[in-house]
């Protein structure tokens, strides 16, 4: 799961300005300043889009790879690499024909066998599980045509091929895709609108993308991730700047054009600069929540998990996540605040300011007897770090023995895989977040499952028996199903919300044409005056 649009800008740049030198790169490169865009975005350490699913990794993949289908601004699937498609009368066989002019960056053509290998790899990710369950066969028909044959009809097939914010179906060369997702792809060759510039790549510091001159864009206007991916610049340079003030100063000085995640404390400074704009580009906030280890004390007892629902004062947590209330809101629905399935079923637990006395009572009913509660604190993700510290203080107020375990996000990600007790390196709670849009897709969002497979490992057969029905039926059917699922979720408490915060981007006014889409940053269509 990604940790929201908010970036983990760290590693490789301890002092920011000390080693950051855009003027040096400018002297080395041919594109003019007007044809080069500089963006401050997160670091990438693993380039396989399925090995790690933070949103800046998906941003990278959107630039380098292409997709068979893509979601438009209304979140409807539209053909992208596919030129034509058809479905059999029994709705079990889908035939897809690639559009003309598709080629990889190494000069080889994109063929149906590349698509088949890429689909088969994607089926092994959490995003492809539904299609994997229904698929009978994925096979090549000829060089430009492939088929997906289903065991039973799946009305959401095209949606599944197009969506899932963290597990988009990217088409790779067969030799890259012919491996499980656990075996990372190390090459950076796709068929997308940008090519990765290996010569100017500096790990942890700089990522350079050049316009793919041979890319043939669709003729439609860009809309969401769909339509024509027309690149209007020659080069896009991602800078990794660890210090927020250094990043904002670079934006003000015109050394960079775009800042993906300006700190809320510096919003007034950005607002006051006539050359800069704060923009809600993604149109979907980040929903912050807590994952609890349901296998170990005290949260292996549902009463302790219910206690957390009553303990959390969302407004207090949002103040440390983003002190500007303009960008914050309360979340009580499992399905977020802005999806078609947002509802109020079984939300009576919510109380403004929280209810610490009720929480303390529920911990007692859970048999809590002073066990150590280890909170994983991601030190290089400020909102998460602040939330972890406030959580520790809040638990101590009701006499729960809370301890912080600070590390960077990479360390947290490694430790959260440990299912053992805290004495053996395990954990109790950690903060995380995901874009609000993702809460509308319980089939792809691992954090909306209760099958004992996702971090925290909550399990509820009642909930899962409802979730498996999601793929069938109409929108209205899914809305009714969402209410039933949410009722069970808040009884079993698979996670606890801290609230939602919108993360605006900051840009220079000279940079225009940025594509708006929840959480992600497509780099096509943008222009620089």
N, C-alpha and C positions, 0 to 999 in steps of 0.2 A: 504494500500500500504506500502511496505517496504521503508525504507529511505536509500536504497543503501546497498552495502556490508559494508560500513563504519559503525562501531558499535556505539551504545550509551552506552559506558562503564561508567556506573555511578550508584550511589545508593549503599550504604552499604560499600563503601571503600573511604572515604574522603581523606585519606592520603596515600593510596596505601600500602606502606611497613609497616605501623603501625599495621595492623591487618592481613596482608597476611603472612601465614606461611606454605609453602609447606612441610617443613621438619617435621612438626607436623603430617600431614596427612600421610607422607611416613612411619613414625614409626607405624602408626595404621594399615597399609594395608599389605596384603600378597603378591601381585604381585611384581616381581622384578622391578628394575628401567628400565631395558631393555624392560619389558612387560607393562610398564605404560607410557602413553603419556600425557603431560600437555600442554594445549592449552589456550591461552588468547583469550576469545571471549566475546560477549556481554551479558549483564544481561537479565534474563528472569523473568518476574513477573506474566505472565499469560501463562499457559502451553497448552491452547487449540490452535491448529494451525490455527483456523479460527477466534478466538476472536481478535488476533493481528497478523499481517502478516509481521513483521520485519524479515529479512532474518535469524537472529540467532534463531528465533522461528521455522522457517522451518528447520534449521539445527538440532535442537532438535528433531523435528518430524521425520526427515529422519533416525535418530538413533533409535528411539523408535518404530515407526510404519513401515509398509510396504505398498506398492502400487500395484494396479492391473496391471498397465502398467507403463513403465518408458521411458524417452527419452534417446537415446544413444548420442554419441558425435556429430552425424550429425543431432541431434534433431528429429530423427525418432522414433515413438513409438514402444516399444518392450514389450512382455509379461514379467511380473515379478511374481506376485502371481498366475496369470493365467497360467494354463498348456496348455490348448487347447481352441480354440474359433472358431466359425463358424457364417456365416451370411446367412439368407434366400435368396431365389431367388429374392424376391422383395426388398431386402436390407432394410427391416424394422424391422427384428427381429434378434438380436445378442444373441448368446448363449455362455456362458463362463463357463469353468470347471476349478476349482482350482487344482493346482498341489499338489502332496502328501507332507506330512510332515509339514504342516503349523500349528503352535500353538501359543497361546498367552503366555505371561510371567507368568500368573497365573496357567498354566498347562492345560487350556481348549483349545480344538481344534478350529481353524478358520473354520467357516461354511459359507454356502451361505447366511444365514440370517444375519450374521454380515456384509457381503458385501452389501447386499440390504439396510440395515439400514444406512451404511456409505455413500452409493451413494445418498440415499434420503437426507441425511443431507448436503452433498456437493452440491446438486442441489439448495440448498437455499443460497449458497454463490455466489458472483460475478463470480467466476471461473466456476460455473456450469450452468449459465443462458442460454447459447445456448442449451445445452442438455435438460434442463428443458422445454424450449419452444417446442422442437421437441419430447420429450418423451411422450409416451402414458402410459407405465407401466414399473415398475422395480419389478421383483418378483423372488422368490425362485422356482426352479424346483425340486431339491432334496438337500441333505446336502452339496453336492460339486458343484452344478450347479445352475446358475441363468441366467435370461434373461433380456435384455433391449429391449422393443418394442417401435418403433418410429411411429409417425403419418405420417412422410414422410422421405425418405432416408436422411442420414447425412453422407457424405463422411468423414468428419472430426471427427467422433465419437471417434475412437481410439486415435487420437491426443488430443482430449479434455480430455479423461480419463487419459492421460499421462502427459499433460503439464500444463501450468499456474504456473509460478514461485512462486507466492504468495498464490495460492489456490490449491495445490496439493491434489489429492483425496487419503487421508490416510484411511486405513481400521482399524476400532476400534471394540471393542466388541459391540454387539447389545445394551447392557444396557448403554454403554457410548454414542453411536451414536444416540440413540433414543431420541433426543432433538434438538431444533433449534440451529443454530450457535450462537444465541444471549445468549444462556444458556451455559456458559463455562463448558467444561469437566475438572474435577479437579483431576481425577486419572491419573497416569502415567504408564499405562499398555498397551502395544501393542504387536505386533508379530515380530518386527524388529530385526536387528542384535545386538542391544545393549539393556540392561536392565538398568533402572534408579535405582541408588543406593540411597534409601531413608535415610539410616543410616548416610551417609557422606554428604548429601545435606545440605548446609548452604545458605539460601536465600540471594541473593545479593552479595555473596562472592564466592561460589563454587558449581559446578554441577558435579556429578560423574556418569559415565556410565561404566557398566561392560559388558564384552562380553557375549552374549547370547549363552551359550554352546549348546543349543538345536536347534539353528537356522540352517535350512538346506538351504544353498545357491544354487543358480542356477549353472549349470556347465559351462556356457559361461564365457569368460573373462570379467572383469569389463570394461565398456565403457560408459562414462557419468554417468547417474543415473541407467543405465540398466546393465544387466549381473550379474555375481556372486558377492554377497556382502560378501566377505570373510574377517573376522576380524582377524588380525594378532597380536593384542595386547590383554592383559587381561583387561586393564582399560584405559579409557580416562577421564581426569579431566579438566573441564573448570574452569579457574580462571578468576574472574572479577577484573581487576586492573585499577583503575580510572586514575592514573597518567601515561602518556605515557613514560616518562623517566624511571620510575620504571619498567614498563613492558619491555622496551628494555634492561635495566640493568639485569633483571631476565633472559631474553633470552641469553644475553652474558655470564652470569654466569652458564648457563645450568640448572637453576631452572625451566624454562619452555622450551618447544621445538618448540612452534609455536605461532605466533602473527598475528591475523587475519587482523589487520588494523594499521600497524605502521605509525606514523605521518610522513608526507613528510619531515619535517624539520630534521628528524633523519635518513633519507635515507643514507647520507654520512657515518654516524657512522656505520650503518649496513653493507654497502658495504665494509667498511674498515676492517671488522672483518673476518678473514680467516675461522671461524667456522660457519658463517651465510650466508644465501642466501636470496636475494630479488627475488620473483618469481611472474610473472603475471599468477597466478594459474587459475583465473576465465575466462580469455580470452574474457572478455566483460566489457567495461567501465561502469561507472555510469553516466547517463545523468541527469544533474541538471536542474531543472526548477522551475518557479514560478507559484503558483496557486493564482488566483485573485477572490475575491468575486464578482460574476457577478450579485448579487441581490441588492447590495448597492452601493451608490455613492463612488467614481466616476466611478467604473468599471462596473456599470450597463449600461454604455454607451460604445458602441463598439469602439468609437474613442479613449477613454482613454485606452482601452486594446491594440489597435493598436499603441498607443503612446509608450507603454512599449516595443513593438517589436523593435521600432527604438531607444529607449533609451539605451538598454543594449549593453554594450561593452563586448562581451564574453571573450575576452582575458584578460581584467582587472579582471573580476570575477573569471576566472580560476586561476589567480595568487594568489588570496586569498584563493581559495579552495585547490589548490596544487601548490606551487611555482616552482615545477620542470616541465618545459615545455615538457620534454620528455614523460610525461604521459597524456598530455592534447590535446584536439582537439575541433574544432568548430562543432556545431550541427545546421543544418538548416532544416532537414527533420523531420516531425512528426514521421516517422518510424525509427528514430535513424540513426546510421552511419554504422551498420554492419548487418542489416537484409536484406532478399531478396527484401524488398519493399522500401528501401531507395530510394528517388528520389528528383528531384530539382524543382518540380512544385510550382509555386507561392512563390518563395523565394527571389524575388527582394527586399524585405524589408531589407535583410541583408546588412550591410555596416561595413567594418572593422573599429573598433573604435566607432561604434554606430553613431547616428545622433541626438544629444540632441536638436538641434534647431527644427528639424522635430517633435520630441516628444513634445516639448513645444507647438508648433502650434496645434498639435492634441489634447492636453489637453484643449487648449482654445476652439477648435471647439466642444469639448465634453461638454463645459459649466462649466469647473472646476472653482470653486469660493472659493477656500481656505479650502475645506473640509479636515478634518483630515484623513490621510492615516496611518492606523495602520499596522505595519509589525511585524508579530510574529517571534521572535528570539529564536531558540532552543539553549540554552546556553551549553548543554552537548553534542552537536554535532558540533564540531569546524568548519568544512567546511560550514555548514548551518548558524552558528552564524556569521562567517566572511562575508558570502554572504549577510545576512540581514543588517549588519552594512554598507557595501559598498552600498547596495541598498538605504538605508536611505540617505546617503550622496549624492548619484547621483540624487535622486529625489529633494532634497533640492536645488541643483544647478540650477534646472529649476523651482524653486519657488513653488514646491509642498510641502505641510505641512506634512512631514513624521515623524512618531514617532515609536520608537521601543517598543515592548512589550516582554521583556525577560522572559523566563521560561524554564524548562527542556522540553524534547520532550513529556513527558507524559502530561504536562500542555498544550503544543501546541495542541496535539492530541485532548484534551478535548475541548479547545476553538474553534478549527476549525469547530466543529459541530454547532456552534452558527450561525444561518442565519441572525440574527438581525443586526441593525446598530451598529457602534462602540461605541456609547453612551450607548448602552445596553449590552456591553461586546462582541460585534462582532469584526470583523477583516476585513482587506483589502487585504493583501498579506501574503503568507508565502513561504519559500523555501523548496524544497524537492527533491528527486531524485529516480530513479529506474534504474535497470540494463538495458543496451542497448537492450539485447535480448527481453525484455518484450514489447518493442515498435513494435515488429513484430506480436503482437497478440491483435488487437483492440477489440476482443470479450471478452477477459478476463481482460484486463487492464482497470480498472475503470477510470484512468486518460486520457484515449483516447476516452471517451464517451462524447456526448453532449446531453444527455437526461435529464439533470437537477438533476441527482441522486448523482453524485460524488462531493466531496468538491470543493467549488467554484461555483458549480451548473450552468455551462454554458449550454446553450440550443440552438440547431440548428436542425430543422426538416430536412433541406436539407442534413446535414451531417449524421444524423441518418438513413435517407432513403437509403444512400449508405452503411453505416456500416452493416446494417442487411443483405446485399447481400454477406458479406464476406464468409460465411460458404459454399456457393455454387460456383461451377465453378473450374477451374484449377488454377495452380500457376500463369500462364500468365494472366488469368482473374483477379486474385487478385492484380497483379502488376499494371494493368491498373486502377483498382478500387482505389488503393492506391493513385494514382496521383489525381484522382477526389476528394477523401476525403481530401487530404492535401490541395488542392486549397481552399476548403470551410473552413477548419480549420484555415488557416492563414488569411482569411477574417474575421471570427468571433472571432479568437484568444481565444482559450480555455485555453492556457497556454503559457509561454514564456521560451525558453531555456536560460540557463546560460553557457552551454558548457558541455563537457564530460571529465571526469578524470578517468584514470585507477588506481585501488587501489591494488597494489601488496601486497602479504603476505610476512612475514618474517619467516624463519624457521632455525633451526640448520641443518647442512648438514647430521647429523646422522638420521634425519627423512626423509624417502623417501616413494614413492608409493602413494602420495596424489592424489586423483581423481580430475581431472580438469573438472569443469562445471561452467557456468556463475552464479555468485552471491553466489552459495551455497557451503557448506562445508561437503560433505559426509565423514564419519570417517572410513568407511571400506577400506580395501586394504593397509592402511598405515603401515609402518614398522619402527622400531627404532633399530639402530645398537647398 
